[in-house]
Amino acid sequence: MTDLQVDGPVVGLARRRVLADEVADAIRNAIFAGQIDLGQRLVEEEMASNLNVSRGPVREALVLLAQEGLVRMERHRGATVAQLDLKGVHEIYSLRTALERLAAECICRRASAEDFGRIAAVLERFDHLPRPLTRSGVAGVDLAFHDAVFQAAHHERLYRAWLSLRSQIFLYLVHRGALHQDFGQSWLKDHEDLLEVLVRRKPGPALKLVEDHIEGPYQRVLQANRDPSAL
């Protein structure tokens, strides 16, 4: 799985990149930017021509994006961009809550001072984002923060499970109003509070704040699905 390319790379698991990764990056970024619509059919031949590559790397890229939940692969229908429906909202946010609770528990037991320093360093990136702030810019830092949190848990399979949700969460942050309306003022304080409670290594307060931290975006996405004008 490749790293999200939003206002700088997000720290991820290292692996050798190949042409299919670059094709996946191009398709992913086009989806994030709204250049490819949600639910749109992805025709291998057309995409290969547009990207000036053969169909092989496109096919591999679509498999990678399907693993991230951005693309649906169906027999006889081919590949389409995933839709952001209510069923997906419930599944993604319920799973995210379970994963982040486990991450918080692991951090309270295992995280080092260096781990906390890496998380804090992500927060410093917020002040260096181009102004005026954009949803995509803040969403990129948001995912980098949570990436660092999951890495601080020192639980490889947990981190890989998080990676399977990360791209879908970005879509909710950018396209379905998961961020606060006043994200320019609220985002940094919310995440500083979360880091502070993790540093104290108190599982009870940490789990409660993690749940509250995820419940807010979840409710905003539900509202946006009920009332598109709320976006």
RAPERA-V627434 format. One record per backbone hydrogen bond with DSSP energy under -0.5 kcal/mol. NH is the residue of the N-H (numbers start at 1). CO is the residue of the C=O. Records with the same first field share a line. If there is no record, write none. Layout:
NH=CO / CO
//
This chain:
6=4 / 8
10=4
21=18
22=18
23=19
24=20
25=21
26=22
27=23
28=24
29=25
30=26
31=27
32=28
33=29
34=31
35=30
36=30
39=81
40=37
42=79
43=41
44=42
47=43
48=44
49=45
50=46
51=47
52=48 / 49
53=48
58=54
59=55
60=56
61=57
62=58
63=59
64=60
65=61
66=62
67=63
68=64
69=66
70=65
71=65
72=80
74=72 / 78
77=74
78=74
79=42
80=72
81=40
82=70
85=83
89=85
90=86
91=87
92=88
93=89
94=90
95=91
96=92
97=93
98=94
99=95
100=96
101=97
102=98
103=99
104=100
105=101
106=102
107=103
108=104
109=105 / 106
110=106
111=107
116=112
117=113
118=114
119=115
120=116
121=117
122=118
123=119
124=120
125=121 / 122
126=122 / 123
127=124
128=125
129=126
138=134
139=135
140=136
141=137
142=138
143=139
144=140
145=141
146=142
147=143
148=144
149=145
150=146
151=147
152=148
153=149 / 150
154=151
155=150
159=155
160=156
161=157
162=158
163=159
164=160
165=162
166=162
167=163
168=68
169=165
170=166
171=167
172=168
173=169
174=170
175=171
176=171 / 172
178=172
179=173
183=180
185=182
186=182
187=183
190=186
191=187
192=188
193=189
194=190
195=191
196=192
197=193
198=194
199=195
200=196
201=198
202=197
203=201
206=202
207=203
208=204
209=205
210=206
211=207
212=208
213=209
214=210
215=211
216=212
217=213
218=214
219=215
220=216
221=217
222=218
223=219
224=220
225=221
226=222
227=223
230=227
231=228
//
